[in-house]
Amino acid sequence: MSASDLDALIASRRIVVVVGCGGVGKTTLSAALALHAARSGRRALVLTIDPARRLADALGIGAIGNQPVSLPRDGLRALGVPDAGSLDALMLDMKRTFDDLVERFADSDEARDRILSNAIYQHVSDALAGSAEYAAMEKVYELSERSEYQLIVLDTPPSQHAVDFLEAPTRLLEFLDSRLVQILLHPAFAAGRLGFRVFHRGAHRVLQVLERVSGLAFLEDVSDFLLAFEGMSHGFRERARRVRSFLSGPEAAFLIAAGPARDAAELAMRFFDRLAQSRVPVAGVIANRVRVWPSGGAPPDPIEDAAQRERAESTLARALADAEGSEFPALEAARAAIAASDQYALLVREDARATQRLFDRARDAGGFGRTVPELPLDVHDLEGLARVADALFGESTGETPLVAD
Amino acid sequence: MTSESGSSLFERRLVIVSGKGGTGKTSVAAALALGAARAGRRVLVAEVGPDEHLPGLLEPGAAPVGYAGRELLPGLTSMRVDPYDALGEYLALQLGAGPLIRMVLRNRGFRQLMDASPGWRELITLGKVWHLGEQRDASGQPLYDLIVVDAPATGHGITLLDVPRVVVSAVRAGPLRRHTSRVEAMLRDPDHTLLLPVALAEELPARETAEFVARVRQEIGIPVDRVVVNAVMPAPYPPGLENLEAKLARLPDTCLEGVLPRPSVLAASVAHLRARHELNRRYVEEIGASTELPVIELPYLMTGTQGREPLQQLGEALVAPPRVVAA
C-alpha cells in the first residue's frame, strides 16, 4: 500500500467522510486531508463537529458556526497552497442544522413552528440515534450541491452512532409509515377522541398498552408532533434517498481513523463492522499517532538474563559516570534509562501489532492502511497541520512492519 | 478530603461510571466492583450498551452473562441491560405477564416505533437499575449492597443521565411520569447515588470532562464528588535525575555497542515517556481545576487491564483518598 491510494482519493473524490471514535485525532486528520487537497490545487472544505479549541483557533473557527470560514491566503501560501487551491473550515451546529431541515421541509410556517416548539421534538433532535449525524450529512449534501468546493472532508462526531446516520432517515421514514404512527397521526387522536375501534387490532392493543404505561397526554403530544412532522415527510423522503445514494456512490469515500493502542484499535474495528452492515465500502484506515522506534525497524527485546542485564546497566552507568562525574547517581540513572527503553519498546510493539491488525482488516475490505507516527508536539496551528499532512502523504511513513511475526 | 471519602465509594448504593470510549471506563467499573466485592460487599455490575466487555476483563474468555446475569466471582454478579428485555419485564410488572405483552413485543409496528423512538432505552435501563436496587433477599436485606453501572460511551452517557428529567418535563401525567420521578429522585439522592466520571489526561478528554461535569451540575443534578483520571504515565526517572535524556544524548554514539541500543535511542525513549508524563500531569491539574473536583489518578498499566491482578491494582488506587488539585 502506498501513499498514492490516499493521494488518488483526495484528488478524485468530492466527499471524504472520516469516522472513528473520539480522541484519535480525527479532526486533525480531517483538516490535514483537506490541507493536502488545497496544496494540490483543489478548493477544499473541512467540516468539523467538535474540534480541540486550539485547532479551532488555528483554523479560525470559533463557537459561532454553521458557515464556512476561509483560511487566510497568506498563511496557506506559506504552506505551499497554490492560488488555485483554497481551504475553508466550518464548525457544524447540529441543532441548528436539524432546525434548518425542519424549516426547509415543513409545509407551512404554522407546521414549522409547531414542530420547533413541540416538547418532544426538542429532545428528538438530540436523542434520536444518528439523527444529529444525519443532519451533518445533510449539510454536506447541501454544500456539495453548490460548486464552490471540489472536496469536502467531513469529520464525523465521535460517537457510537457516528455511522448510524446512514440508517437514520430510513428508520425515521419507516417509523412514520408504520401503522401505529398512522393511528397516532389521525386527527381524532390528536384531538383527544380516540377512535381505536376502526383500526387494526394488533396496533390497537399496542396503543392500549402504551397508553396504560405512559398516559394519554404523552401519546397526544407524540401525535401532535407526528402530525406536524408528517407534512414534511415527502420532501424528507426524497432528500434522504438522494443523500444516501450520493454517499454510497463513486464520489464519496469513507475512511476510518484509529488510535494506535490496543483498545483504540479494537474500537476502530467496530467501525468496519458497522460500515459493512450499512453496505458502505471502506476506502482505507489511518492509524494516527503510532509510536515508532527511534532508530526505525523493530525495537530490541528486553534483556531477560540477569547477568546480561547487570552488564548492560554497568556499561551504561560507567559511560554516564565518565560524562557526568562521580557525584552523579550513574547506576540509578542507567537503570531508569534501560527501564524506559524497555517500556517504550513495549509501546512500540503494541502499536505495531494493533496497527497491523487494522491494516489486515482494511486490506480484506479492499482498502488501504496508512500510518501517521506520533509527532513530538500537539497540533495546534497550521504548521502542525502541515506536518501531519506531510506524514500522511510523505514517503517516509510508508507501511513498514515494525514487528516480525 | 479525608480518607473516608475514598472508602465512601463503597458506601453508596449506586455508582454510575461514565466516560467516553477509550478512557478505560469499563476497566474502572470492573476494578471498582472487584474492590467492593473483596471488601465483602455484594456487588452487581450492570453494563449498558450493545456489547459485553466486562466479564472478559474479569475473566478472560468468559462467556456472555446476558440480561439474566451471572455471579462471576463470590459476591460479584455481572449483567448486561438489554432495553427490550427490560421493557418486557417492565410491561409484565405493570400489566401482568401474559400473551398480551408477548404479542405487543413481537408486533412489527411496535418494534418500528420503538426502534425509532428516542430516549426509552435510557429510561428503561435506569428503571431496571432502580428495580434492581429494590430487590431484597430472604431476610429483607437489599440483594445488592452496591450496583455499579458501566454507562454507555456515547456523549459521555449524558443522554442516559438526562432522560428522566426530560421525561418528567415532557410527560404531563400518568404511570410513566410517576415511575420516572422515582428514578429521578434516586439519581439525585447523594446518599444513594454517585456519578464517577472517568477521563484521560489529554486535551480533548480533559475539556469534554469539564463540560460534562458542568452540565451534570447545572442541568442533571446527579451527585458527583470526584473525577477519575485514568492511564496517567508515571515519571520515567526518579527526582534528582533531571534531564536524563539530555545526558544520554551527549554520550558517545558507540559506547554501548553490542550491549544496548545507541544512547540517542535510549534518550529518545526517555524523552517520549517524559513528554507523555508531563502532558498527563498538566491535564490532571487542568481537570482538577476546571471541574473543581478532587482527582483520583490511576496509573497507566503497561500490561493492560485484563485479568484480576491489574484490576485489583486499579481498585486499590481507586479507593485512595482523592487529591484536591485546585483551591
Interface residues (C-beta under 8 A of the other chain):
Chain A: C21 G22 G23 V24 A52 R53 R54 A119 I120 H123 V124 D126 A127 L128 A129 P158 S159 Q160 H161 R171 L172 E174 F175 S178 R179 L180 V181 G202 A203 R205 V206 V209 R212 V213 S214 G215 L216 A217 F218 D221 G259 R262 D263 A264 L267 R291 W293 P294 S295 P299 P300 R311 A312 T315 L316 A319 L320 A323 E324 P329 E332 A333 A336 A337 I338 A339 A340 S341 Q343 Y344 A345 L346 L347 E374 P376 D378
Chain B: K20 G21 G22 G24 G49 Y90 L91 Q94 L95 L100 I101 M103 V104 N107 R108 G109 F110 Q112 L113 D115 A116 S117 P118 G119 P152 A153 T154 G155 T159 V163 V166 S169 A170 V171 R172 A173 G174 P175 L176 R177 L200 E202 E203 L204 P205 R207 E208 P236 Y237 P238 G240 L241 L244 K247 L248 R250 L251 P252 C255 L256 V259 L260 P261 R262 P263 S264 V265 L266 A268 S269 V270 H272 L273 A275 M302 G304
